Amino acid sequence: MNSAVEILSSDDQKFLVELLLKQQYALELISSEIYEIESGTKQTDNATYQKLVSLYDRIRFEL
Amino acid sequence: MNSAVEILSSDDQKFLVELLLKQQYALELISSEIYEIESGTKQTDNATYQKLVSLYDRIRFEL
């Protein structure tokens, strides 16, 4: 993944994630990425794919 | 903002923000929040509003 995120402090990152969760867009963001990988539109390594799937499940069932 | 984000590790948060930036949705997420605050649909404190505006500018002009 790109390093643009390095420009944002961890406080900024936390703030953005809170916003993402507050607007309930996190699941849509992750599921569209999973869909593009599974449909072959996007390539990624297995570790990133597994991370997406586990993050999706945790956000869906734990938050 | 809610504390759901506490459940996610900083690594998870960074991963989500990278995804947000990769899918170029960060600006839309922030601008819709700013719009709702400015139109009175949502209430927030001034510090959060200033943070949104400064994060929007940094993402738009620095990334």
Backbone of each chain as nested JSON, in Angstrom:
{
  "chains": [
    {"id": "A", "residues": [
      {"number": 1, "name": "MET", "atoms": {"N": [0.854, -1.17, 0.0], "CA": [0.0, 0.0, 0.0], "C": [0.905, 1.239, 0.0]}},
      {"number": 2, "name": "ASN", "atoms": {"N": [0.322, 2.416, -0.484], "CA": [1.244, 3.548, -0.663], "C": [1.634, 4.139, 0.687]}},
      {"number": 3, "name": "SER", "atoms": {"N": [2.632, 5.081, 0.655], "CA": [3.118, 5.594, 1.948], "C": [2.519, 6.962, 2.229]}},
      {"number": 4, "name": "ALA", "atoms": {"N": [1.489, 7.379, 1.494], "CA": [0.855, 8.683, 1.733], "C": [0.402, 8.76, 3.193]}},
      {"number": 5, "name": "VAL", "atoms": {"N": [0.034, 7.592, 3.747], "CA": [-0.488, 7.604, 5.115], "C": [0.582, 8.095, 6.091]}},
      {"number": 6, "name": "GLU", "atoms": {"N": [1.89, 7.966, 5.713], "CA": [2.972, 8.378, 6.618], "C": [2.865, 9.873, 6.943]}},
      {"number": 7, "name": "ILE", "atoms": {"N": [2.266, 10.639, 6.023], "CA": [2.16, 12.098, 6.239], "C": [1.178, 12.396, 7.366]}},
      {"number": 8, "name": "LEU", "atoms": {"N": [0.259, 11.472, 7.606], "CA": [-0.758, 11.712, 8.634], "C": [-0.277, 11.151, 9.968]}},
      {"number": 9, "name": "SER", "atoms": {"N": [-0.436, 11.928, 11.025], "CA": [-0.027, 11.457, 12.361], "C": [-0.979, 10.35, 12.805]}},
      {"number": 10, "name": "SER", "atoms": {"N": [-0.579, 9.598, 13.836], "CA": [-1.477, 8.518, 14.292], "C": [-2.766, 9.126, 14.846]}},
      {"number": 11, "name": "ASP", "atoms": {"N": [-2.66, 10.343, 15.359], "CA": [-3.862, 11.027, 15.837], "C": [-4.793, 11.338, 14.657]}},
      {"number": 12, "name": "ASP", "atoms": {"N": [-4.201, 11.797, 13.551], "CA": [-5.002, 12.05, 12.339], "C": [-5.641, 10.753, 11.862]}},
      {"number": 13, "name": "GLN", "atoms": {"N": [-4.843, 9.684, 11.86], "CA": [-5.34, 8.398, 11.373], "C": [-6.504, 7.929, 12.24]}},
      {"number": 14, "name": "LYS", "atoms": {"N": [-6.363, 8.086, 13.556], "CA": [-7.426, 7.668, 14.48], "C": [-8.684, 8.499, 14.225]}},
      {"number": 15, "name": "PHE", "atoms": {"N": [-8.463, 9.776, 13.999], "CA": [-9.586, 10.693, 13.747], "C": [-10.343, 10.276, 12.484]}},
      {"number": 16, "name": "LEU", "atoms": {"N": [-9.588, 9.918, 11.445], "CA": [-10.2, 9.497, 10.178], "C": [-10.963, 8.187, 10.356]}},
      {"number": 17, "name": "VAL", "atoms": {"N": [-10.379, 7.265, 11.114], "CA": [-11.047, 5.974, 11.325], "C": [-12.316, 6.175, 12.143]}},
      {"number": 18, "name": "GLU", "atoms": {"N": [-12.276, 7.059, 13.127], "CA": [-13.489, 7.35, 13.913], "C": [-14.584, 7.886, 12.994]}},
      {"number": 19, "name": "LEU", "atoms": {"N": [-14.167, 8.758, 12.081], "CA": [-15.135, 9.34, 11.139], "C": [-15.714, 8.247, 10.25]}},
      {"number": 20, "name": "LEU", "atoms": {"N": [-14.839, 7.365, 9.805], "CA": [-15.229, 6.25, 8.93], "C": [-16.264, 5.378, 9.638]}},
      {"number": 21, "name": "LEU", "atoms": {"N": [-15.978, 5.07, 10.892], "CA": [-16.889, 4.212, 11.663], "C": [-18.186, 4.955, 11.963]}},
      {"number": 22, "name": "LYS", "atoms": {"N": [-18.068, 6.261, 12.276], "CA": [-19.254, 7.05, 12.622], "C": [-20.211, 7.118, 11.429]}},
      {"number": 23, "name": "GLN", "atoms": {"N": [-19.631, 7.238, 10.233], "CA": [-20.462, 7.32, 9.022], "C": [-20.758, 5.926, 8.471]}},
      {"number": 24, "name": "GLN", "atoms": {"N": [-20.383, 4.886, 9.248], "CA": [-20.687, 3.493, 8.868], "C": [-20.269, 3.194, 7.433]}},
      {"number": 25, "name": "TYR", "atoms": {"N": [-19.101, 3.691, 7.047], "CA": [-18.643, 3.429, 5.67], "C": [-17.501, 2.415, 5.671]}},
      {"number": 26, "name": "ALA", "atoms": {"N": [-16.995, 2.034, 6.843], "CA": [-15.836, 1.142, 6.918], "C": [-16.118, -0.174, 6.203]}},
      {"number": 27, "name": "LEU", "atoms": {"N": [-17.293, -0.776, 6.488], "CA": [-17.595, -2.082, 5.887], "C": [-17.689, -1.982, 4.366]}},
      {"number": 28, "name": "GLU", "atoms": {"N": [-18.278, -0.887, 3.899], "CA": [-18.419, -0.742, 2.439], "C": [-17.037, -0.582, 1.786]}},
      {"number": 29, "name": "LEU", "atoms": {"N": [-16.18, 0.185, 2.443], "CA": [-14.818, 0.405, 1.937], "C": [-14.074, -0.923, 1.822]}},
      {"number": 30, "name": "ILE", "atoms": {"N": [-14.165, -1.733, 2.877], "CA": [-13.443, -3.005, 2.903], "C": [-14.079, -4.006, 1.942]}},
      {"number": 31, "name": "SER", "atoms": {"N": [-15.402, -4.069, 1.937], "CA": [-16.051, -5.088, 1.08], "C": [-15.835, -4.775, -0.393]}},
      {"number": 32, "name": "SER", "atoms": {"N": [-15.745, -3.511, -0.755], "CA": [-15.51, -3.226, -2.185], "C": [-14.089, -3.637, -2.573]}},
      {"number": 33, "name": "GLU", "atoms": {"N": [-13.151, -3.482, -1.621], "CA": [-11.768, -3.916, -1.9], "C": [-11.72, -5.441, -2.031]}},
      {"number": 34, "name": "ILE", "atoms": {"N": [-12.422, -6.153, -1.13], "CA": [-12.446, -7.619, -1.172], "C": [-13.073, -8.082, -2.484]}},
      {"number": 35, "name": "TYR", "atoms": {"N": [-14.162, -7.416, -2.842], "CA": [-14.866, -7.797, -4.092], "C": [-13.93, -7.646, -5.293]}},
      {"number": 36, "name": "GLU", "atoms": {"N": [-13.204, -6.532, -5.353], "CA": [-12.315, -6.295, -6.514], "C": [-11.185, -7.328, -6.554]}},
      {"number": 37, "name": "ILE", "atoms": {"N": [-10.721, -7.752, -5.384], "CA": [-9.656, -8.764, -5.338], "C": [-10.239, -10.11, -5.786]}},
      {"number": 38, "name": "GLU", "atoms": {"N": [-11.408, -10.473, -5.229], "CA": [-12.0, -11.779, -5.543], "C": [-12.434, -11.85, -7.005]}},
      {"number": 39, "name": "SER", "atoms": {"N": [-12.803, -10.711, -7.578], "CA": [-13.252, -10.739, -8.983], "C": [-12.061, -10.578, -9.935]}},
      {"number": 40, "name": "GLY", "atoms": {"N": [-10.86, -10.421, -9.365], "CA": [-9.661, -10.359, -10.22], "C": [-9.354, -8.964, -10.742]}},
      {"number": 41, "name": "THR", "atoms": {"N": [-10.189, -7.999, -10.379], "CA": [-9.937, -6.622, -10.857], "C": [-8.672, -6.062, -10.222]}},
      {"number": 42, "name": "LYS", "atoms": {"N": [-8.426, -6.487, -8.985], "CA": [-7.233, -6.014, -8.263], "C": [-6.393, -7.209, -7.845]}},
      {"number": 43, "name": "GLN", "atoms": {"N": [-5.086, -7.012, -7.828], "CA": [-4.168, -8.055, -7.348], "C": [-3.677, -7.653, -5.965]}},
      {"number": 44, "name": "THR", "atoms": {"N": [-3.509, -8.634, -5.069], "CA": [-2.872, -8.328, -3.788], "C": [-2.255, -9.606, -3.259]}},
      {"number": 45, "name": "ASP", "atoms": {"N": [-1.448, -9.453, -2.227], "CA": [-0.851, -10.657, -1.644], "C": [-1.861, -11.263, -0.668]}},
      {"number": 46, "name": "ASN", "atoms": {"N": [-1.647, -12.533, -0.354], "CA": [-2.622, -13.252, 0.469], "C": [-2.746, -12.643, 1.864]}},
      {"number": 47, "name": "ALA", "atoms": {"N": [-1.61, -12.158, 2.395], "CA": [-1.635, -11.593, 3.755], "C": [-2.567, -10.374, 3.81]}},
      {"number": 48, "name": "THR", "atoms": {"N": [-2.498, -9.524, 2.778], "CA": [-3.365, -8.332, 2.748], "C": [-4.822, -8.759, 2.608]}},
      {"number": 49, "name": "TYR", "atoms": {"N": [-5.054, -9.753, 1.773], "CA": [-6.431, -10.255, 1.583], "C": [-6.983, -10.8, 2.896]}},
      {"number": 50, "name": "GLN", "atoms": {"N": [-6.161, -11.591, 3.598], "CA": [-6.618, -12.166, 4.877], "C": [-6.89, -11.065, 5.893]}},
      {"number": 51, "name": "LYS", "atoms": {"N": [-6.064, -10.018, 5.838], "CA": [-6.244, -8.896, 6.777], "C": [-7.573, -8.19, 6.504]}},
      {"number": 52, "name": "LEU", "atoms": {"N": [-7.872, -8.013, 5.223], "CA": [-9.139, -7.366, 4.855], "C": [-10.317, -8.175, 5.387]}},
      {"number": 53, "name": "VAL", "atoms": {"N": [-10.252, -9.487, 5.178], "CA": [-11.368, -10.359, 5.588], "C": [-11.516, -10.324, 7.113]}},
      {"number": 54, "name": "SER", "atoms": {"N": [-10.388, -10.389, 7.814], "CA": [-10.495, -10.426, 9.292], "C": [-10.956, -9.07, 9.834]}},
      {"number": 55, "name": "LEU", "atoms": {"N": [-10.505, -7.975, 9.202], "CA": [-10.928, -6.637, 9.647], "C": [-12.435, -6.465, 9.401]}},
      {"number": 56, "name": "TYR", "atoms": {"N": [-12.885, -6.974, 8.259], "CA": [-14.321, -6.893, 7.932], "C": [-15.135, -7.597, 9.014]}},
      {"number": 57, "name": "ASP", "atoms": {"N": [-14.727, -8.823, 9.33], "CA": [-15.475, -9.598, 10.335], "C": [-15.44, -8.903, 11.694]}},
      {"number": 58, "name": "ARG", "atoms": {"N": [-14.283, -8.37, 12.069], "CA": [-14.189, -7.745, 13.401], "C": [-15.056, -6.507, 13.48]}},
      {"number": 59, "name": "ILE", "atoms": {"N": [-15.025, -5.696, 12.413], "CA": [-15.834, -4.469, 12.441], "C": [-17.318, -4.829, 12.424]}},
      {"number": 60, "name": "ARG", "atoms": {"N": [-17.653, -5.864, 11.633], "CA": [-19.072, -6.24, 11.501], "C": [-19.599, -6.834, 12.802]}},
      {"number": 61, "name": "PHE", "atoms": {"N": [-18.78, -7.687, 13.476], "CA": [-19.329, -8.423, 14.622], "C": [-18.886, -7.858, 15.968]}},
      {"number": 62, "name": "GLU", "atoms": {"N": [-17.842, -7.005, 15.991], "CA": [-17.352, -6.547, 17.301], "C": [-17.685, -5.086, 17.594]}},
      {"number": 63, "name": "LEU", "atoms": {"N": [-17.907, -4.301, 16.551], "CA": [-18.129, -2.861, 16.863], "C": [-19.615, -2.575, 16.967]}}
    ]},
    {"id": "B", "residues": [
      {"number": 1, "name": "MET", "atoms": {"N": [-16.188, 11.829, 19.757], "CA": [-16.362, 10.733, 18.819], "C": [-16.409, 9.428, 19.633]}},
      {"number": 2, "name": "ASN", "atoms": {"N": [-17.059, 8.331, 19.032], "CA": [-17.241, 7.13, 19.872], "C": [-15.916, 6.403, 20.07]}},
      {"number": 3, "name": "SER", "atoms": {"N": [-15.941, 5.387, 20.981], "CA": [-14.662, 4.745, 21.296], "C": [-14.536, 3.425, 20.56]}},
      {"number": 4, "name": "ALA", "atoms": {"N": [-15.395, 3.15, 19.571], "CA": [-15.309, 1.884, 18.82], "C": [-13.902, 1.744, 18.247]}},
      {"number": 5, "name": "VAL", "atoms": {"N": [-13.291, 2.892, 17.901], "CA": [-11.979, 2.816, 17.271], "C": [-10.953, 2.184, 18.2]}},
      {"number": 6, "name": "GLU", "atoms": {"N": [-11.199, 2.234, 19.529], "CA": [-10.235, 1.656, 20.482], "C": [-10.055, 0.158, 20.233]}},
      {"number": 7, "name": "ILE", "atoms": {"N": [-11.077, -0.487, 19.689], "CA": [-11.0, -1.939, 19.452], "C": [-9.99, -2.247, 18.355]}},
      {"number": 8, "name": "LEU", "atoms": {"N": [-9.745, -1.276, 17.474], "CA": [-8.836, -1.507, 16.347], "C": [-7.421, -1.091, 16.749]}},
      {"number": 9, "name": "SER", "atoms": {"N": [-6.455, -1.945, 16.451], "CA": [-5.056, -1.614, 16.764], "C": [-4.606, -0.458, 15.875]}},
      {"number": 10, "name": "SER", "atoms": {"N": [-3.492, 0.176, 16.229], "CA": [-3.026, 1.291, 15.384], "C": [-2.63, 0.754, 14.007]}},
      {"number": 11, "name": "ASP", "atoms": {"N": [-2.219, -0.5, 13.972], "CA": [-1.901, -1.119, 12.677], "C": [-3.172, -1.258, 11.833]}},
      {"number": 12, "name": "ASP", "atoms": {"N": [-4.265, -1.675, 12.489], "CA": [-5.564, -1.771, 11.784], "C": [-5.978, -0.391, 11.281]}},
      {"number": 13, "name": "GLN", "atoms": {"N": [-5.819, 0.609, 12.158], "CA": [-6.23, 1.964, 11.806], "C": [-5.426, 2.461, 10.605]}},
      {"number": 14, "name": "LYS", "atoms": {"N": [-4.123, 2.196, 10.624], "CA": [-3.269, 2.628, 9.514], "C": [-3.694, 1.919, 8.23]}},
      {"number": 15, "name": "PHE", "atoms": {"N": [-3.994, 0.63, 8.365], "CA": [-4.427, -0.164, 7.21], "C": [-5.702, 0.42, 6.609]}},
      {"number": 16, "name": "LEU", "atoms": {"N": [-6.656, 0.791, 7.496], "CA": [-7.936, 1.358, 7.034], "C": [-7.71, 2.705, 6.351]}},
      {"number": 17, "name": "VAL", "atoms": {"N": [-6.829, 3.521, 6.922], "CA": [-6.571, 4.849, 6.342], "C": [-5.875, 4.692, 4.985]}},
      {"number": 18, "name": "GLU", "atoms": {"N": [-4.977, 3.717, 4.875], "CA": [-4.315, 3.473, 3.569], "C": [-5.368, 3.099, 2.524]}},
      {"number": 19, "name": "LEU", "atoms": {"N": [-6.317, 2.266, 2.964], "CA": [-7.387, 1.84, 2.051], "C": [-8.231, 3.047, 1.648]}},
      {"number": 20, "name": "LEU", "atoms": {"N": [-8.529, 3.884, 2.62], "CA": [-9.33, 5.102, 2.386], "C": [-8.636, 5.998, 1.358]}},
      {"number": 21, "name": "LEU", "atoms": {"N": [-7.344, 6.182, 1.553], "CA": [-6.582, 7.048, 0.642], "C": [-6.449, 6.388, -0.731]}},
      {"number": 22, "name": "LYS", "atoms": {"N": [-6.24, 5.066, -0.747], "CA": [-6.068, 4.35, -2.02], "C": [-7.349, 4.451, -2.85]}},
      {"number": 23, "name": "GLN", "atoms": {"N": [-8.485, 4.387, -2.173], "CA": [-9.764, 4.448, -2.899], "C": [-10.219, 5.896, -3.037]}},
      {"number": 24, "name": "GLN", "atoms": {"N": [-9.336, 6.843, -2.656], "CA": [-9.613, 8.279, -2.816], "C": [-10.971, 8.666, -2.253]}},
      {"number": 25, "name": "TYR", "atoms": {"N": [-11.327, 8.097, -1.087], "CA": [-12.612, 8.443, -0.484], "C": [-12.426, 9.347, 0.723]}},
      {"number": 26, "name": "ALA", "atoms": {"N": [-11.185, 9.589, 1.137], "CA": [-10.944, 10.374, 2.354], "C": [-11.56, 11.767, 2.24]}},
      {"number": 27, "name": "LEU", "atoms": {"N": [-11.335, 12.417, 1.109], "CA": [-11.85, 13.797, 0.959], "C": [-13.369, 13.824, 0.997]}},
      {"number": 28, "name": "GLU", "atoms": {"N": [-13.985, 12.828, 0.358], "CA": [-15.455, 12.806, 0.339], "C": [-16.002, 12.589, 1.755]}},
      {"number": 29, "name": "LEU", "atoms": {"N": [-15.349, 11.705, 2.49], "CA": [-15.759, 11.394, 3.87], "C": [-15.705, 12.663, 4.725]}},
      {"number": 30, "name": "ILE", "atoms": {"N": [-14.583, 13.39, 4.6], "CA": [-14.387, 14.593, 5.419], "C": [-15.312, 15.714, 4.956]}},
      {"number": 31, "name": "SER", "atoms": {"N": [-15.438, 15.885, 3.637], "CA": [-16.249, 17.017, 3.16], "C": [-17.728, 16.818, 3.489]}},
      {"number": 32, "name": "SER", "atoms": {"N": [-18.175, 15.564, 3.499], "CA": [-19.602, 15.374, 3.844], "C": [-19.827, 15.694, 5.32]}},
      {"number": 33, "name": "GLU", "atoms": {"N": [-18.821, 15.385, 6.157], "CA": [-18.946, 15.722, 7.587], "C": [-18.953, 17.237, 7.771]}},
      {"number": 34, "name": "ILE", "atoms": {"N": [-18.045, 17.928, 7.043], "CA": [-17.971, 19.402, 7.135], "C": [-19.286, 20.015, 6.67]}},
      {"number": 35, "name": "TYR", "atoms": {"N": [-19.808, 19.481, 5.552], "CA": [-21.069, 20.007, 5.013], "C": [-22.192, 19.882, 6.038]}},
      {"number": 36, "name": "GLU", "atoms": {"N": [-22.286, 18.698, 6.678], "CA": [-23.375, 18.482, 7.64], "C": [-23.234, 19.417, 8.846]}},
      {"number": 37, "name": "ILE", "atoms": {"N": [-22.001, 19.708, 9.227], "CA": [-21.789, 20.619, 10.36], "C": [-22.164, 22.042, 9.947]}},
      {"number": 38, "name": "GLU", "atoms": {"N": [-21.681, 22.433, 8.746], "CA": [-21.93, 23.824, 8.295], "C": [-23.414, 24.053, 8.006]}},
      {"number": 39, "name": "SER", "atoms": {"N": [-24.12, 22.989, 7.598], "CA": [-25.548, 23.162, 7.282], "C": [-26.413, 22.976, 8.528]}},
      {"number": 40, "name": "GLY", "atoms": {"N": [-25.752, 22.662, 9.667], "CA": [-26.498, 22.564, 10.922], "C": [-27.097, 21.192, 11.166]}},
      {"number": 41, "name": "THR", "atoms": {"N": [-26.897, 20.265, 10.236], "CA": [-27.464, 18.927, 10.427], "C": [-26.774, 18.212, 11.584]}},
      {"number": 42, "name": "LYS", "atoms": {"N": [-25.502, 18.531, 11.741], "CA": [-24.723, 17.901, 12.822], "C": [-24.126, 18.989, 13.707]}},
      {"number": 43, "name": "GLN", "atoms": {"N": [-24.023, 18.669, 14.992], "CA": [-23.366, 19.593, 15.925], "C": [-21.989, 19.05, 16.275]}},
      {"number": 44, "name": "THR", "atoms": {"N": [-21.022, 19.941, 16.43], "CA": [-19.716, 19.513, 16.919], "C": [-19.029, 20.687, 17.578]}},
      {"number": 45, "name": "ASP", "atoms": {"N": [-17.943, 20.372, 18.277], "CA": [-17.223, 21.487, 18.903], "C": [-16.283, 22.118, 17.873]}},
      {"number": 46, "name": "ASN", "atoms": {"N": [-15.853, 23.321, 18.144], "CA": [-15.054, 24.064, 17.171], "C": [-13.724, 23.378, 16.878]}},
      {"number": 47, "name": "ALA", "atoms": {"N": [-13.149, 22.742, 17.911], "CA": [-11.844, 22.079, 17.718], "C": [-11.974, 20.945, 16.695]}},
      {"number": 48, "name": "THR", "atoms": {"N": [-13.059, 20.168, 16.789], "CA": [-13.271, 19.063, 15.837], "C": [-13.495, 19.617, 14.446]}},
      {"number": 49, "name": "TYR", "atoms": {"N": [-14.257, 20.706, 14.362], "CA": [-14.52, 21.33, 13.055], "C": [-13.211, 21.819, 12.433]}},
      {"number": 50, "name": "GLN", "atoms": {"N": [-12.375, 22.478, 13.249], "CA": [-11.09, 22.984, 12.716], "C": [-10.21, 21.829, 12.256]}},
      {"number": 51, "name": "LYS", "atoms": {"N": [-10.275, 20.73, 13.006], "CA": [-9.459, 19.559, 12.664], "C": [-9.906, 18.993, 11.322]}},
      {"number": 52, "name": "LEU", "atoms": {"N": [-11.214, 18.941, 11.123], "CA": [-11.742, 18.432, 9.845], "C": [-11.247, 19.295, 8.691]}},
      {"number": 53, "name": "VAL", "atoms": {"N": [-11.34, 20.598, 8.863], "CA": [-10.954, 21.525, 7.792], "C": [-9.459, 21.403, 7.503]}},
      {"number": 54, "name": "SER", "atoms": {"N": [-8.651, 21.318, 8.574], "CA": [-7.196, 21.252, 8.33], "C": [-6.806, 19.899, 7.721]}},
      {"number": 55, "name": "LEU", "atoms": {"N": [-7.489, 18.818, 8.141], "CA": [-7.196, 17.489, 7.572], "C": [-7.589, 17.47, 6.099]}},
      {"number": 56, "name": "TYR", "atoms": {"N": [-8.709, 18.113, 5.789], "CA": [-9.159, 18.175, 4.386], "C": [-8.094, 18.869, 3.532]}},
      {"number": 57, "name": "ASP", "atoms": {"N": [-7.637, 20.002, 3.999], "CA": [-6.629, 20.765, 3.226], "C": [-5.339, 19.971, 3.082]}},
      {"number": 58, "name": "ARG", "atoms": {"N": [-4.918, 19.315, 4.16], "CA": [-3.639, 18.576, 4.082], "C": [-3.746, 17.413, 3.121]}},
      {"number": 59, "name": "ILE", "atoms": {"N": [-4.853, 16.687, 3.177], "CA": [-5.007, 15.538, 2.272], "C": [-5.121, 16.029, 0.83]}},
      {"number": 60, "name": "ARG", "atoms": {"N": [-5.837, 17.141, 0.66], "CA": [-6.069, 17.635, -0.694], "C": [-4.775, 18.189, -1.303]}},
      {"number": 61, "name": "PHE", "atoms": {"N": [-3.966, 18.895, -0.493], "CA": [-2.815, 19.597, -1.072], "C": [-1.482, 18.908, -0.802]}},
      {"number": 62, "name": "GLU", "atoms": {"N": [-1.444, 17.963, 0.163], "CA": [-0.133, 17.375, 0.501], "C": [0.01, 15.931, 0.047]}},
      {"number": 63, "name": "LEU", "atoms": {"N": [-1.119, 15.25, -0.131], "CA": [-0.943, 13.822, -0.502], "C": [-0.985, 13.664, -2.017]}}
    ]}
  ]
}
